[in-house]
Each structure stands twice: as C-alpha cells, then as structure tokens.
Amino acid sequence: MRFHLDSDQIAIQDTVFGALQAALPREALMAFLDDDTDFEPASWTALMELGLAGLMLDEEAGGSGLGLLEAAISVEALGRGAAPGPLIGQILTALALSKTGNAAAREAMLPGVARGERVASFAFGGDWLPESWTVEIRDGKAEGEVRFVPSAGSAGALLVGLKGGALALVHPGDGMEVTPIASTDRTRPASSVVFKGAKAEILFEAGDPMVQRIFDAALILVAADALGGMQHCTDLSVEYAQERQQFGQQIARFQALKHQLATMALNAEPSRGLLWYAAYAWDSELPDASRAAAIAKAHICDRFTQVARDAIAAHGGIGYTWEYGLNVWFRRSVFDRAILGSPSVHRARAADMGGW
C-alpha cells in the first residue's frame, strides 16, 4: 500500500485549493461572514465548475470516476481555506443518487446536483447515527424534525436519514419549515428543519449496505475537512512565529514555542495517515472500513480542536481578534467535532467493532 499521494492526486488538491483562494480570498471570506447569509455564490460556482460534486460519479454520469480518497483530499483543501457552504452534503447526495436503484429520482435529480445547479445538504436526525434517525415517510411525504441541518436555507435537495436506517431524498418546499439556529461556525450556518408533508423519495431501504457506506463516507469527509483546518492552523502559526520579533529575535527561536509548534505538527501528520487509510478502506470495501471511518472522525476532529486552540495561544492577543481570522478555523473545529457524533461516540463504536 502506498502512503503518499501520487502526482495526479496532488494536482487535484492544489487545483481545488487554488480555485477556492482565487474565488474567495481572505478579505472576501471575512466579508461573507459579516453578512446575514448562508450561501456564498462565488466560491460555490468556482468549485462546481471544477466538477467537485461529481468526483465520485462514473464518467457516464458526467463525473470524474474517482474514489473517496480523491474526494477526501479535495475536502481537505476546502478545510484549509474554510470554504463556506454544504460541499460535503453535495458530494454525499450526488453519491447517493448515483448508487440508488430509484431510477426516477436518479434521472431527475442527479444531473443538477452533480453540476452544483441544485444545492444539496444532509439531514441526519436523532443522535446522528443511522439507528437513531427519526424522520418517517408516509404516502411519499416526509414527517418529523431534524434539529441541526447545515445550510438548509439554501438547499434545493436534502439527503435525509429515516427511522429504521433508510435514506431518502426530500424536496424542500411548502411542506418544510426551516428555522435558523445559533451555530459556532458561520461558514456553514445551520437550521432546525421540520418536515410537514414535504415530497420525499426513498433512495435506500433500511438494511441496504449502501446506507452505512454513505454514513461512513460522511465521517471521512468531515475528518478531511478537519485535517485541512488543522494544517492551516499549524502553517499559520509557524509563519507568524518566524515573522514576529521579540527581544530582537524571532519568537520561533524560543524553546517553549518551538515545542508548542512541534506538538501541533505531530497532531496533524499522523492524522493524515488515518484519513488516507480510511478513504482507501472505503474505496476498497475492506472489512474494517466502518471502523477506520469511525477512528478517523474521532481522532482527527478531536485533534483539530486542540490544534486550533494552540494556534490562537501561539499568536498571543492578536489570535483572539475577529479581524485576524483564526477564530474561523476554531469555530469550524467545534462544528466538525460535534457533527455526525462526538469523538467519544465514535471511539466507542470503533471499540465495539474491534471486539473490545
């Protein structure tokens, strides 16, 4: 097994990050965060033009025919740049539509989702895990509530977890109430969603192995976002330490700060191997794929929060200011840590799957 990216994969990651930076430089990102909106069109258009939503689709379906590993390293680049919007939900919804046996839903919805013309997010209720999902479908209509849905206000399609562990596509409309809620992460605003008869189509019945695979893919993509954020916090802290002068020298020469920066790097680098293996296991459908996804989500998202805190401390007072922007990545770390289940939840799952 290779534990490094090949030249094509590196090019994909660099292209995604470059497109995001060109469409949404730091000043534009901070301006977006000051606006009362949950959707940033410039970066969305740039990323969709790259075919990001269709990375995992077959070429016959208009995709790139790549795997979850390529999707994960792309999302890692988005985490580095704090990309706004439901990009993970877009990738997951396109994947679900491409794999469903519901031909009518696939033919009607997949092209628009794959091109990014129809924004999509996910709504997994209960305690996030498939066995705790609560929404029900009666006569083709969704009923129930999901209390935390990223970017629900801008979504034209929702991938919804159903009671019993099924997956459906719900069409937002008159039968759905969306109420914005307070969220730490302003790049990915969240809402509470109440379904009151919204049109819904079953994509996968309860017990279909694809339900667990899509949930595992979601865990891996959130972990990828966290790894990108962790790397950004580390890089920014090293750069600052090399520029900032105290007592006539770079603060990077101070041993205490050297240790702190080294610890940040040591948190980030092993996480990369966890992410790559989890994505590789998913692509290869290995027996331990679900366990690898749980471990990656638990460890990487946990470490992201710690590294983001350490980055703020390494910067001193300026690190705490809104204008400097480090708080954006700290807030994303809190979001990534909580969504789809906390580190303790997924460590317990990994232990159970390992027979401990």
C-alpha positions as CSV (number, residue, x, y, z in Angstrom):
1,M,0.0,0.0,0.0
2,R,1.3,3.5,-0.9
3,F,1.2,6.0,2.0
4,H,1.7,9.1,-0.2
5,L,-0.3,10.9,-2.9
6,D,0.6,10.5,-6.5
7,S,1.2,13.4,-8.8
8,D,-2.4,13.4,-10.1
9,Q,-3.8,13.5,-6.6
10,I,-1.5,16.3,-5.5
11,A,-2.6,18.2,-8.6
12,I,-6.3,17.7,-7.7
13,Q,-5.7,19.0,-4.2
14,D,-3.7,22.0,-5.4
15,T,-6.3,22.9,-8.1
16,V,-9.1,22.8,-5.6
17,F,-7.3,25.0,-3.1
18,G,-6.2,27.4,-5.8
19,A,-9.7,27.8,-7.1
20,L,-11.1,28.4,-3.6
21,Q,-8.4,31.0,-2.9
22,A,-8.9,32.8,-6.2
23,A,-12.7,32.9,-5.7
24,L,-12.7,33.6,-2.0
25,P,-9.5,35.4,-0.7
26,R,-9.4,36.1,3.0
27,E,-10.9,39.5,2.7
28,A,-13.9,38.1,0.8
29,L,-14.3,35.3,3.3
30,M,-14.4,37.8,6.3
31,A,-16.9,40.0,4.4
32,F,-19.1,36.9,3.8
33,L,-19.0,36.1,7.5
34,D,-20.2,39.6,8.3
35,D,-23.2,39.3,6.0
36,D,-26.5,37.7,7.1
37,T,-26.5,34.9,4.5
38,D,-25.8,31.2,4.4
39,F,-24.6,30.9,0.9
40,E,-21.5,32.3,-0.9
41,P,-22.0,32.1,-4.7
42,A,-18.6,32.9,-6.0
43,S,-16.7,30.1,-4.3
44,W,-19.6,27.7,-4.9
45,T,-19.6,28.4,-8.7
46,A,-15.8,28.1,-8.9
47,L,-15.8,24.7,-7.1
48,M,-18.7,23.3,-9.0
49,E,-17.1,24.3,-12.3
50,L,-14.2,22.0,-11.3
51,G,-16.6,19.1,-11.0
52,L,-16.2,18.7,-7.3
53,A,-19.6,17.3,-6.7
54,G,-19.2,14.7,-9.3
55,L,-15.7,13.5,-8.4
56,M,-17.0,10.1,-7.4
57,L,-19.5,9.6,-10.2
58,D,-18.9,7.4,-13.2
59,E,-17.8,9.2,-16.3
60,E,-21.0,8.1,-18.0
61,A,-22.9,10.1,-15.4
62,G,-20.9,13.2,-16.0
63,G,-18.4,12.6,-13.2
64,S,-14.7,12.0,-12.9
65,G,-14.8,8.3,-12.0
66,L,-12.5,8.8,-8.9
67,G,-12.8,7.5,-5.4
68,L,-13.4,8.7,-1.9
69,L,-9.7,9.3,-1.4
70,E,-9.7,11.9,-4.1
71,A,-12.9,13.4,-2.7
72,A,-11.3,13.5,0.8
73,I,-8.1,15.2,-0.3
74,S,-10.3,17.8,-2.1
75,V,-12.3,18.4,1.0
76,E,-9.1,18.7,3.0
77,A,-8.2,21.6,0.7
78,L,-11.6,23.1,1.4
79,G,-10.9,22.8,5.1
80,R,-7.6,24.7,4.7
81,G,-9.5,27.5,3.1
82,A,-12.5,27.5,5.3
83,A,-14.8,27.0,2.3
84,P,-18.4,28.0,3.1
85,G,-21.5,26.1,2.0
86,P,-22.7,22.5,2.1
87,L,-19.9,21.0,0.0
88,I,-19.8,17.7,1.9
89,G,-23.6,17.4,1.6
90,Q,-23.3,18.0,-2.2
91,I,-20.8,15.2,-2.6
92,L,-22.8,12.8,-0.5
93,T,-26.1,13.5,-2.2
94,A,-24.5,13.0,-5.7
95,L,-23.0,9.8,-4.5
96,A,-26.3,8.5,-3.1
97,L,-28.2,9.4,-6.3
98,S,-25.6,7.7,-8.4
99,K,-26.0,4.4,-6.4
100,T,-29.7,4.3,-5.8
101,G,-32.0,1.8,-7.5
102,N,-34.6,4.6,-7.7
103,A,-34.1,5.3,-11.4
104,A,-36.7,8.1,-11.5
105,A,-35.0,10.0,-8.7
106,R,-31.6,9.5,-10.2
107,E,-32.5,10.7,-13.6
108,A,-34.4,13.7,-12.4
109,M,-32.0,14.9,-9.7
110,L,-28.5,13.7,-10.3
111,P,-27.5,16.0,-13.2
112,G,-28.5,19.1,-11.3
113,V,-26.8,18.0,-8.1
114,A,-23.6,16.8,-9.9
115,R,-23.3,20.2,-11.7
116,G,-24.0,22.2,-8.5
117,E,-27.1,23.8,-10.0
118,R,-29.2,22.3,-7.3
119,V,-27.6,22.8,-3.8
120,A,-27.9,19.8,-1.6
121,S,-27.3,19.1,2.1
122,F,-27.9,16.2,4.5
123,A,-30.3,15.9,7.5
124,F,-29.4,13.1,9.8
125,G,-31.5,13.4,13.0
126,G,-31.6,11.7,16.4
127,D,-28.1,11.2,17.7
128,W,-26.6,11.3,14.2
129,L,-26.1,7.5,13.9
130,P,-28.4,5.6,11.4
131,E,-30.1,3.6,14.2
132,S,-31.2,6.9,15.8
133,W,-32.7,8.6,12.8
134,T,-36.3,9.7,13.3
135,V,-37.9,11.1,10.2
136,E,-40.7,9.0,8.7
137,I,-42.3,8.8,5.2
138,R,-46.0,8.4,4.9
139,D,-47.6,8.2,1.4
140,G,-44.5,9.8,-0.2
141,K,-44.4,12.7,2.4
142,A,-41.7,13.3,5.0
143,E,-42.8,13.9,8.6
144,G,-40.5,14.7,11.5
145,E,-37.8,17.0,12.7
146,V,-34.1,17.3,12.4
147,R,-32.6,19.8,14.7
148,F,-29.3,20.5,13.0
149,V,-29.0,20.7,9.2
150,P,-26.1,22.6,7.6
151,S,-27.1,25.2,5.0
152,A,-30.7,24.1,4.9
153,G,-31.9,27.5,3.9
154,S,-30.2,27.4,0.6
155,A,-30.7,23.7,-0.2
156,G,-32.8,22.5,-3.1
157,A,-32.5,18.9,-2.0
158,L,-31.9,17.1,1.3
159,L,-30.4,13.7,1.9
160,V,-32.5,12.6,4.9
161,G,-32.0,9.7,7.3
162,L,-35.2,7.9,8.0
163,K,-36.4,5.9,11.1
164,G,-35.1,2.4,10.9
165,G,-32.0,3.4,8.9
166,A,-33.2,4.1,5.4
167,L,-32.2,7.1,3.2
168,A,-34.5,9.4,1.3
169,L,-34.2,12.5,-0.9
170,V,-36.5,15.2,0.3
171,H,-37.5,18.1,-1.9
172,P,-37.8,21.4,0.1
173,G,-41.0,23.3,-0.4
174,D,-44.3,24.1,1.3
175,G,-44.1,21.0,3.5
176,M,-40.9,22.1,5.3
177,E,-40.2,24.7,7.9
178,V,-36.6,25.9,8.2
179,T,-35.6,27.9,11.3
180,P,-32.0,29.2,11.6
181,I,-30.3,28.3,14.8
182,A,-27.2,29.7,16.6
183,S,-24.1,27.9,15.4
184,T,-20.5,28.5,16.2
185,D,-19.4,28.0,12.6
186,R,-20.6,30.9,10.5
187,T,-19.1,29.4,7.3
188,R,-21.7,26.6,7.5
189,P,-24.9,28.1,9.1
190,A,-27.3,25.5,10.5
191,S,-31.1,25.3,10.8
192,S,-33.7,23.3,12.5
193,V,-35.9,21.6,9.9
194,V,-39.4,20.3,10.5
195,F,-40.9,18.2,7.8
196,K,-44.7,18.5,7.4
197,G,-45.5,16.6,4.3
198,A,-42.5,17.5,2.1
199,K,-42.2,15.4,-1.0
200,A,-39.8,12.5,-0.4
201,E,-38.4,9.6,-2.4
202,I,-36.7,6.6,-0.9
203,L,-33.2,6.0,-2.2
204,F,-32.2,3.1,0.0
205,E,-34.3,0.9,2.2
206,A,-33.4,0.0,5.8
207,G,-30.7,-2.7,5.8
208,D,-29.2,-1.7,2.5
209,P,-25.4,-1.8,2.9
210,M,-25.2,1.5,1.0
211,V,-26.7,3.4,3.9
212,Q,-23.8,2.6,6.1
213,R,-21.3,3.2,3.3
214,I,-22.7,6.7,2.8
215,F,-22.6,7.4,6.5
216,D,-19.0,6.2,6.6
217,A,-18.2,8.4,3.7
218,A,-19.7,11.4,5.6
219,L,-17.5,10.7,8.6
220,I,-14.4,10.5,6.4
221,L,-15.2,13.8,4.6
222,V,-15.8,15.6,7.9
223,A,-12.4,14.3,9.1
224,A,-10.8,15.5,5.9
225,D,-12.2,19.0,6.5
226,A,-10.8,18.9,10.0
227,L,-7.3,17.8,8.7
228,G,-7.2,20.7,6.3
229,G,-8.2,23.1,9.1
230,M,-5.5,21.6,11.4
231,Q,-2.9,22.0,8.7
232,H,-3.9,25.7,8.1
233,C,-3.7,26.5,11.8
234,T,-0.2,24.9,12.1
235,D,1.1,26.6,8.9
236,L,-0.2,30.0,10.0
237,S,1.3,29.6,13.5
238,V,4.8,28.7,12.1
239,E,4.6,31.6,9.6
240,Y,3.7,34.0,12.4
241,A,6.4,32.7,14.7
242,Q,9.0,33.3,12.0
243,E,7.8,36.9,11.4
244,R,7.1,38.1,14.9
245,Q,10.0,39.7,16.7
246,Q,10.6,40.0,20.5
247,F,13.8,40.9,22.3
248,G,15.5,41.4,19.0
249,Q,14.8,37.9,17.6
250,Q,12.1,35.7,16.0
251,I,9.8,34.2,18.6
252,A,10.2,31.0,16.7
253,R,13.6,30.8,18.4
254,F,12.0,30.5,21.8
255,Q,12.1,26.9,23.0
256,A,8.7,26.9,24.6
257,L,7.1,28.0,21.4
258,K,9.2,25.5,19.4
259,H,7.7,22.7,21.5
260,Q,4.2,24.0,21.0
261,L,4.6,24.2,17.2
262,A,6.1,20.8,17.1
263,T,3.2,19.4,19.1
264,M,0.8,20.9,16.6
265,A,2.6,19.4,13.7
266,L,2.7,16.0,15.5
267,N,-1.1,16.2,15.9
268,A,-1.5,16.9,12.2
269,E,0.9,14.5,10.5
270,P,-0.4,11.1,11.9
271,S,-3.9,12.2,11.2
272,R,-3.1,12.3,7.5
273,G,-2.4,8.5,7.6
274,L,-5.6,7.8,9.4
275,L,-7.6,9.8,6.8
276,W,-5.9,8.2,3.8
277,Y,-6.3,4.7,5.2
278,A,-10.0,5.3,6.0
279,A,-10.7,6.5,2.5
280,Y,-8.6,3.7,1.0
281,A,-10.5,1.1,3.1
282,W,-13.8,2.6,1.9
283,D,-12.8,2.6,-1.8
284,S,-11.6,-1.0,-1.5
285,E,-14.6,-2.1,0.6
286,L,-12.4,-3.6,3.2
287,P,-14.0,-5.4,6.2
288,D,-12.6,-2.7,8.6
289,A,-13.9,0.3,6.5
290,S,-16.5,1.4,9.0
291,R,-14.1,1.1,11.9
292,A,-11.5,3.1,10.1
293,A,-14.0,5.8,9.3
294,A,-15.0,6.0,13.0
295,I,-11.4,6.2,14.1
296,A,-10.6,8.9,11.6
297,K,-13.6,11.0,12.6
298,A,-12.9,10.6,16.3
299,H,-9.2,11.3,16.3
300,I,-8.8,14.0,13.6
301,C,-11.8,16.1,14.7
302,D,-10.6,15.9,18.3
303,R,-7.1,17.0,17.4
304,F,-8.3,19.8,15.2
305,T,-10.0,21.5,18.2
306,Q,-6.8,21.2,20.2
307,V,-4.5,22.5,17.4
308,A,-6.9,25.4,16.8
309,R,-6.7,26.4,20.4
310,D,-2.9,26.0,20.4
311,A,-2.7,28.2,17.3
312,I,-4.6,31.0,19.0
313,A,-2.3,30.8,22.0
314,A,0.8,30.8,19.8
315,H,-0.3,34.1,18.3
316,G,-0.9,35.8,21.6
317,G,-3.5,38.6,21.8
318,I,-3.9,39.0,18.1
319,G,-5.0,35.4,17.7
320,Y,-8.2,36.2,19.7
321,T,-9.4,39.0,17.5
322,W,-12.2,38.6,14.9
323,E,-10.2,40.5,12.3
324,Y,-7.2,38.2,12.3
325,G,-9.5,35.3,11.4
326,L,-8.1,32.3,13.4
327,N,-11.4,32.1,15.2
328,V,-12.9,31.0,11.9
329,W,-11.0,27.7,12.0
330,F,-11.5,27.3,15.7
331,R,-15.3,27.6,15.1
332,R,-15.0,25.1,12.3
333,S,-13.2,22.7,14.6
334,V,-16.1,22.8,17.1
335,F,-18.5,22.2,14.2
336,D,-16.5,19.2,12.8
337,R,-16.1,17.7,16.3
338,A,-19.8,17.7,17.0
339,I,-21.5,16.9,13.7
340,L,-22.2,13.3,13.0
341,G,-21.3,12.3,16.5
342,S,-18.6,13.3,19.1
343,P,-15.2,11.6,19.4
344,S,-16.3,9.6,22.4
345,V,-19.3,8.2,20.4
346,H,-17.0,7.1,17.5
347,R,-14.3,5.7,19.8
348,A,-16.9,3.6,21.5
349,R,-18.2,2.4,18.1
350,A,-14.6,1.6,17.0
351,A,-14.0,-0.4,20.2
352,D,-17.3,-2.3,19.7
353,M,-16.4,-3.1,16.1
354,G,-12.9,-4.2,17.2
355,G,-14.4,-6.6,19.7
356,W,-13.2,-4.7,22.8
